[in-house]
Amino acid sequence: MIDPVELQVLTGALRAVCEEMGAVLIRSAHSPNIKERRDASTALFDPRGEMVMQAEHIPVHLGAMPAAVAAVLNEEHAPDRSWILNDPYAGGTHLPDITVITPVFAGDRLIAFAANRAHHADVGGPTPGSMPADSTRLEDEGVVISPRVLDEDAIAELSAQMRRPDQRRADLRAQLAAGRVGSRRLLELHERHGADKLAQAFAEVLDYAERRTRACIAELDDGSYAARDVLEAREGDLEIVLNATVDGDRLTLDFTGTADQHEGNLNCPVAVTRSACYFAIRVLTDPDIPPSAGAYRPVVVIAPEGCLLNARSPAAVVGGNVETSSRVADVVLRAFGRALGQGTMNNVTLGSEDVVYYETIGGGQGACPDADGPSGVHVAMSNTLNTPIEALELEFPMRMIEYRLRRGSGGAGAFHGGDGVIRELEALAPLSYSLITERRHHAPSGADGGEPGAVGRNLLDGQELPAKAIGRLDKGQRLRIETPGGGGHGRAR
């Protein structure tokens, strides 16, 4: 056994390795989506593929990353041989999220994996930005990368199939650099503490996270909890159904009854569904629990194969990773009496063959039983920043017309939901656009008598667009996004 003080020191060291990996990736990347918005995540895994530690980056990335490591676990590993993938049905989430996995060797012994995932502004396909609102098959969404070795030949081959290949090459090399830093830092810990102590630390961190999560679940009342909500698909609403059961220190989340996978792109690989559930569990338990696979051991997620939340290949998934994941987190939180945040990432993609801009836009968070919800934040499955106006106008042919809080959009209550934002852009050159948004018809609910937040709106030159829209902006046209507010908590006094 490692004594508690030493365990905390080693836990802090592992967390620091993840954070340093993230800093290297963000500072080395060339695309604004990574270097400005920080749409990237890092984690460490033990030799068996269990996630030992992660940085506080993007929830939808991190909870799903164990599937990526599992996809390469049985490959032939060697020092300085990294792996790359984005296939949602072989360890990925959606195609723009590219994962790089670096095995860590001490001599000839595999001691760990350092992994990172980054959302690339484009991965090819017919739509600039690779986030089409109208995709129906995976091949509509870009280049599919099954697990393969990542070297300079692979970087050249893959980037040549994507827009802005110069940025893609630079960003992939930044991901490789992050993996090498993680490997170097783990080897330093290995030299300082020894192989056995490091392996023991991995196991102790996992067990400690499990014990603390079980203790938190045990504090919940035993019994069944239910919730349901809908996604606003192009062809009509799709229902997500949850029946949750707390049994002592175990929690089962059963999505039986959820809509079947559909012809659009709101389908989820099951890894994304699990990721959203794990995020919600962290909210419901204690966010200070070490973010590792041990924390997920007491949780069982059931999503029948072929349903919206466990889709079969080759179903399109680009919206599932960003929007359906948000709704999965919503229904888990709703089942346990929480007011909901905006419930959407408000995905906006603008581009041409020469430039590609991708943005998720913040909104209102739900109120708590003892506090108002924060305004203008990226909530739930997204944890990115915005693209600063200065960087946006420098990099892309567009001008920011308006960017402010959407006052009064948070739900009323004893504690108010947070307000959404308004972000309006003017095209300075012809650009295609793709919008994948939610909560344009169904408002985020309040809790305990609190009012729902306002629904969002998408407008082109003042004319309302649907939640999922694709088209073209001519020079001088304006695209306006008004994001939802969060639900209130408690009846207004």
C-alpha positions, -999 to +999 in steps of 0.1 A: +000+000+000+011+036-007+006+058+023-021+086+018+003+115+017+025+098-010-007+089-029-018+125-030+017+136-042+017+110-070-019+119-080-009+155-083+021+145-103+000+125-128-025+154-131+004+178-138+017+155-166-018+157-182-019+195-179+016+199-193+006+177-223-023+200-229-002+231-227+022+217-252-006+208-276-023+241-273+008+262-276+022+242-305-010+240-326-016+264-356-054+263-360-074+288-339-098+259-329-070+244-308-047+273-299-075+298-291-106+277-283-085+249-267-107+222-282-084+195-271-079+170-243-052+148-227-051+117-205-028+090-192-036+052-192-020+022-176-007-007-197-041-024-196-058+006-211-075+019-180-076+057-178-055+067-147-057+105-150-070+133-173-067+170-175-097+192-169-103+197-206-133+186-228-158+162-211-170+146-243-134+138-254-122+124-221-150+100-211-148+085-246-110+083-249-107+049-232-124+034-262-096+049-284-069+033-263-088+000-263-088+001-301-050+000-303-043-020-271-035-053-289-014-037-317+024-042-318+038-014-297+073-001-297+092+030-284+086+061-306+056+044-324+024+065-320-010+056-332-038+078-348-075+072-353-108+090-357-132+062-367-163+065-345-168+027-347-131+019-338-124+041-308-133+076-321-163+100-315-168+120-347-144+125-375-130+160-366-118+146-333-085+130-341-068+109-313-031+103-310-019+076-286+018+072-276+029+041-258+054+047-230+083+023-226+109+020-199+135-001-216+116-029-233+087-027-208+054-010-217+045+011-186+017+034-198+000+052-227-001+090-232-032+100-253-046+132-266-076+142-287-080+174-307-109+188-328-094+196-362-111+225-381-114+203-412-109+166-420-120+166-456-154+156-471-178+177-492-185+203-466-158+228-454-153+222-417-165+186-419-195+194-397-224+190-422-259+196-409-273+172-436-250+142-435-266+108-436-236+084-438-202+086-422-185+090-456-204+124-459-184+138-429-148+135-440-118+112-439-122+080-418-089+070-400-089+035-387-062+029-361-028+031-378+008+042-370+013+079-371+046+090-388+056+116-413+043+095-442+009+092-425+008+129-417+015+138-454-011+113-467-039+123-443-034+160-445-034+160-483-071+148-481-081+178-459-085+215-463-057+237-451-032+208-451-005+231-437-026+236-405-035+199-404+002+189-405+011+214-378-017+203-355-009+166-359+027+173-351+016+192-321-004+161-310+028+140-314+048+165-294+022+164-265+025+126-265+063+127-263+062+152-234+038+129-215+061+099-222+091+119-210+074+130-177+062+095-170+097+082-175+110+107-150+084+095-124+095+059-133+131+068-126+123+086-093+099+060-078+106+028-097+085+006-119+066-012-091+058+020-072+045+037-104+023+007-113+011+006-077+003+043-079-018+037-110-038+010-092-042+030-060-055+061-079-081+039-097-092+022-064-093+055-045-116+071-072-138+041-071-142+042-033-151+079-033-176+075-061-193+046-044-195+066-012-212+095-030-237+072-048-245+055-015-256+089-002-284+090-029-317+075-020-321+040-033-348+036-059-357+044-095-354+078-112-368+086-147-365+113-172-370+119-209-362+147-234-360+152-272-335+161-299-346+185-327-337+164-358-343+177-393-370+151-398-387+156-364-381+151-327-362+121-314-369+109-279-342+099-253-356+079-224-338+072-192-346+049-162-319+052-135-316+029-106-296+035-074-289+003-055-266+010-025-233+021-040-242+012-076-259+032-103-275+018-135-285+042-163-308+024-187-317+041-220-340+013-233-369+029-251-348+056-267-354+063-304-337+041-330-307+054-349-319+077-377-309+088-412-294+121-399-262+127-379-274+128-343-264+092-338-239+084-310-212+057-308-218+041-274-185+055-261-200+090-265-231+080-246-209+066-217-189+098-218-220+120-213-231+097-184-198+099-167-198+137-169-232+138-153-221+114-125-192+138-117-217+166-113-239+145-091-211+131-069-179+151-062-159+169-089-128+166-067-127+128-071-097+120-093-109+119-129-101+083-137-117+051-149-120+040-113-147+066-108-168+049-135-166+014-121-198+017-100-218+029-130-235+007-156-247+022-188-272+003-209-280+015-245-294-011-268-274-016-300-291+001-330-306+028-310-297+065-312-272+061-284-255+030-297-255+034-334-243+008-359-218+017-387-220+035-411-245+058-395-235+095-395-224+108-361-211+143-364-240+159-345-242+130-320-209+138-305-218+174-298-255+176-294-268+142-285-241+139-258-254+172-244-289+158-242-278+125-226-261+146-198-293+166-195-316+136-190-293+122-163-292+155-145-330+160-149-337+125-135-320+137-103-338+170-100-313+194-115-321+225-135-307+222-170-282+244-189-285+254-225-281+218-237-264+226-269-230+235-282-244+258-309-221+245-336-213+271-363-191+262-392-182+287-419-157+281-447-145+277-483-118+256-499-093+282-485-105+290-450-124+270-423-139+285-391-156+263-365-170+276-332-192+264-303-209+292-286-216+295-248-250+300-232-268+299-199-261+273-172-289+260-150-294+274-115-284+255-084-305+251-052-284+279-037-270+300-065-279+316-099-265+298-130-235+315-147-241+333-180-224+330-213-204+298-206-197+266-224-217+241-204-219+203-200-201+183-226-182+213-240-155+231-220-139+253-246-132+290-248-146+312-275-125+324-305-115+360-295-128+386-319-093+398-327-082+363-336-113+357-356-111+389-377-074+384-383-077+348-394-110+347-414-129+369-439-156+380-415-164+408-391-180+405-357-211+428-356-224+420-321-213+399-292-231+403-259-251+386-232-287+378-241-302+395-211-333+379-196-329+346-214-323+327-181-352+310-164-368+328-135-369+312-100-357+316-065-324+313-083-322+324-119-307+304-148-278+319-166-283+340-197-273+330-232-253+352-256-258+368-290-231+364-316-236+380-350-211+377-379-209+394-413-193+376-442-166+396-460-163+370-488-186+342-500-187+314-474-207+282-469-223+277-435-235+247-415-254+250-382-259+221-358-278+234-328-304+224-303-330+239-279-346+260-307-381+246-299-377+228-266-365+249-237-340+238-210-362+229-180-360+244-146-362+224-113-383+226-082-407+251-096-381+271-115-389+284-150-373+271-182-347+291-200-354+308-233-350+288-265-322+298-289-326+313-324-305+312-356-311+340-381-297+349-416-302+386-424-331+386-398-348+355-412-351+326-389-332+294-398-340+259-385-319+242-358-300+222-384-292+243-415-267+243-443-263+269-470-242+298-484-234+333-472-227+360-498-205+389-490-223+413-467-248+388-453-251+384-416-255+352-395-268+357-359-269+331-332-289+337-300-281+309-276-305+295-249-306+304-213-304+280-184-334+268-163-342+284-130-343+267-096-371+270-071-402+292-073-397+329-076-403+346-043 
